[in-house]
Amino acid sequence: MKMQIKQLEKTLESLKEKHESMDETFWNRSENWQESEKGQDFEDKMLELEDCIGELEDIIERLEDL
């Protein structure tokens, strides 16, 4: 079980890095782009990724408690 948890933690770190990159990209774009359809779609994907990160953190925590 410890090996699987370690793999999930690595995946979690990778997802967090991807989210940070997306967040930086979003805020470095113009306000017009952020408010455009493309910008809104990008932000929606970023928020979805954030939700997935939170869910994965919860899963890891639950597995550690077993």
N, C-alpha and C positions, 0 to 999 in steps of 0.2 A: 504494500500500500504506500510505503514511503516513497518508492520510486515514482509511482504515478502522481503523487502530490508534487514531487520535485518537477516533473514534466509540466504539470498544470501551472506551477509557479513560473516556470520559464515562459510558457505561453502567455501568462498574465503580464509579465514584464514586457514582452514583445508588443502586446496589445496596448499597454500604457505608453510605450514609446511611439507607436503609430498614432495614438490619440494626441499626444503632445505635438507631434509633427503636424497633424491636421489642424490643431488649435492654432499653432503658430502661422500656418498658411492662411487660415481664415482671417486672423486679425491683421496680417500683413497686406491683405487685399484692400482695395478701396471700399468705402462705404457703399458706393453704388453697386459694386459687385456683391457685397455681403447681402444687400437687399434684393438682388436680382433672383430670378428663378434658380439659376445655377448655384448662387450663393446659399439660398435657402435649402436646396437639395443637399449641398455639401454639409451644411450645419445639421440637417436632419440625420445624415449618415454619422456625423460626429457624435451626436447625442445618442443615437442607437448604439454606437460602439461603447460609449460611456456606460449605458445600461448593461451591456454585455460584460463589461469589466466588473461592474458591481455584482452581477450574478455569479461570475466566476470566483470572485473573492468570497462570496457566501458559500459556494460549493466547497472551496478549499478549506474554509473554516469548519464546515460540517464534517468533512472527511477527516480532518485532524482530530476532531472530537470522538471519532469512532474508536 
